[in-house]
C-alpha cells in the first residue's frame, strides 16, 4: 500500500525549472491524501502567473502514478493560501540565498 512518504518521495522528482529545486523542498505541496488506489495532491506555484502549471500536473501524475498500488493521481492547483518563502525547507532557502 502506498504511503504519504512514498508520494512525497515521488514528488521530490517534480522540479521547478525556474528555481531548479523540487516542489517538496520549495513548500509547494500543501497536502497529500490517499484513498485506496487514488492519490489527491494539493499544490501551488510560486506565483499564479507561473506558466509551468500544466507541466507540473503531468509530472505529478507520471511520478506518483508509477508507485505500486496507485491507480489514479488527482493533482489540484490552488492559490489560497498563497505560497510564501517561509514554506521552504532550510536547504532550499540556503540554495536560493534566503
C-alpha positions in Angstrom: 0.0 0.0 0.0 1.3 3.5 -0.9 2.0 5.9 1.9 2.3 9.7 2.2 6.1 9.2 2.5 6.1 7.3 -0.8 4.1 10.0 -2.5 6.3 12.8 -1.1 9.4 11.0 -2.2 8.0 10.7 -5.8 7.1 14.4 -5.7 10.7 15.2 -5.0 11.2 14.4 -8.7 9.0 17.3 -9.7 11.4 20.2 -10.3 10.5 23.8 -10.7 12.5 24.6 -13.9 13.0 28.2 -13.0 14.4 27.6 -9.5 15.9 24.2 -10.0 14.6 22.8 -6.8 11.9 20.2 -6.1 8.3 21.0 -5.2 8.5 19.4 -1.8 11.6 21.4 -0.7 10.1 24.6 -2.1 7.0 24.1 0.1 4.7 23.9 -2.9 3.0 20.7 -1.9 0.3 21.6 0.6 -1.5 18.3 1.1 -1.4 14.6 0.1 -4.4 12.3 0.7 -4.6 8.7 -0.2 -7.9 6.9 -0.7 -7.5 3.3 -1.8 -5.5 3.5 -5.1 -6.2 7.2 -5.6 -3.8 9.9 -4.6 -5.0 13.5 -4.2 -2.3 16.2 -4.3 -3.0 19.8 -3.4 -0.2 22.1 -4.5 0.5 25.6 -5.5 3.1 27.5 -7.6 5.3 30.4 -6.6 3.0 32.8 -8.4 -0.4 32.4 -10.1 1.2 33.7 -13.3 3.8 30.9 -13.3 3.4 29.1 -16.7 4.5 25.7 -15.6 1.2 24.5 -14.1 0.3 22.0 -16.9 3.8 20.6 -17.0 3.9 20.1 -13.2 0.5 18.5 -13.2 1.6 15.9 -15.8 4.8 15.2 -13.9 2.9 14.6 -10.7 0.7 12.2 -12.5 3.7 10.4 -14.0 6.0 10.1 -11.0 3.3 9.3 -8.4 1.4 7.1 -10.8 4.4 4.9 -11.1 4.2 3.9 -7.4 2.9 0.4 -6.6 -0.8 0.5 -5.7 -1.5 3.9 -7.3 -4.4 3.7 -9.8 -5.1 7.4 -10.3 -3.5 10.7 -9.4 -5.5 13.8 -8.9 -3.3 17.0 -8.7 -5.2 20.1 -7.7 -3.6 23.5 -8.0 -4.7 26.2 -5.6 -3.5 29.8 -4.8 -5.2 30.2 -1.4 -3.3 30.3 0.8 -0.6 31.9 -1.4 2.9 30.5 -1.4 5.5 32.1 0.8 9.3 31.6 1.1 8.8 30.6 4.7 7.3 27.3 3.5 10.6 26.2 2.0 13.0 23.8 3.8 16.2 25.2 5.2 18.2 23.5 2.5 16.1 25.2 -0.2 16.4 28.6 1.5 20.1 28.2 1.6 20.3 27.1 -2.1 18.4 30.2 -3.1 20.2 32.5 -0.8 17.4 33.3 1.6 
